[in-house]
Amino acid sequence: MSTTISRWKYFAYPELRKFAPDDRPNALRIAAETRFDAVELLGVIIALAITVLITRYSGTGMGLADRFGAAVTNFVIAIPLLLLLGGPFYVRRTRRGLRKQLAELQQQ
């Protein structure tokens, strides 16, 4: 059962190429379930805090339509910002999980 893996995943996770083609989807799934370490948790928390600070707004004096517009704008800004600031920590965690699996395979 071989499912295709996007090219960007091979770029983000070069360790993935060291697995047999049929084992890659499962290896990636297992790696994505790896627990965050302290650096990764701190990085995600800081990314979230920065995003919240950047997208804060005051609703004082705004009508309902203005508040809705501000909320939508903040959402549109927050998602790419979270991907940019927090995404590398998710990639780091998955790469660490892949390296751990490779080490376990080499010990067998």
N, C-alpha and C positions, 0 to 999 in steps of 0.2 A: 504494500500500500504506500505508494509514493505520492506525496503532495508537493506542489511546486512552492519554492521559497523565493520571495522577492529578491531582486538584485541588491536592493539597499541593505537587506539583512546580511548578505555576504560582506558588504562593505563595512557595516557596523560591527559584525561579529566574525572576523576572519578565522577564528578558531573553529567555526562551523564546518569549514572545508575539510577538517581533519577527521570528521565523522563519515561513516559510510552513507551514501546518498539516501538510503531508505531509513536510516536512523536519525537523520538531521531534524525532521519536524519534532520528533519526540525529545531529542536532546535539547532543542530550543525551548520546548514547553517546560521541561524539567528545570532548565537554567533560569527561566523567567519566574519560577516559583521559589528561587533561592531567597533566603532572608536578607534584608538590607543590613549592612554593617554600620558602624557608628558614623563613618565619614559620609556614607550615602544618605543615611537618615538626616544628618545635619545639613547636607547639601539640599535635600528636598525641602526641609523645613525653611531654610534660608530662601530658597527659590520661591516658596509659597509666600513668605513674609514680604519679600521684595515686590512680588506681583500684587499683593494686597495693598501695599503702600502706593504703588504706581496707579492702581485703578480705583483708589478711593475718590469719592466725590461727596459733596454736601448737597442734600436734597432741599435745603432751605430755600424757600421762595420758588420752587419748581412746581409746575402743575403736573398732573398725572401723565400727560403725554411726554413732557420733558424728562420726568423720572424714568419712564419706560425707555425712552431714547438713550438716556445716560446708561441705564443698565445694559441695554443691548450693545452699546459701544464698548463698555467695560468688558463684557463677555468676549467680544470680538478681539479686543486687545489682550485679554488675560490668557486665552488659550494658546496663541503662539508664544507668548512670553513664558508661560509655564513649560512649554515644549523646549524652548531655547535654554531656559535656566535650569529646569529640573530634569529634562530628558537625558543629559549626559550621565546622571547618577543612575538612572534605570539601565542605560546601556552598560555602565560599569558593573552593575550587579549581575546582569545577564552574562557578560563576558567572564566574570569571576565564576559563575555557575558552570559555564562551559569548560573553563580550565579545570575546575574541580572534577568534573565528569571525565575529562581526558586523563587526569592524573589517576583516577580510580581504574580506568580501563588499562592503563599502563602497568598498574600493580597486579593485575589479574594474570 
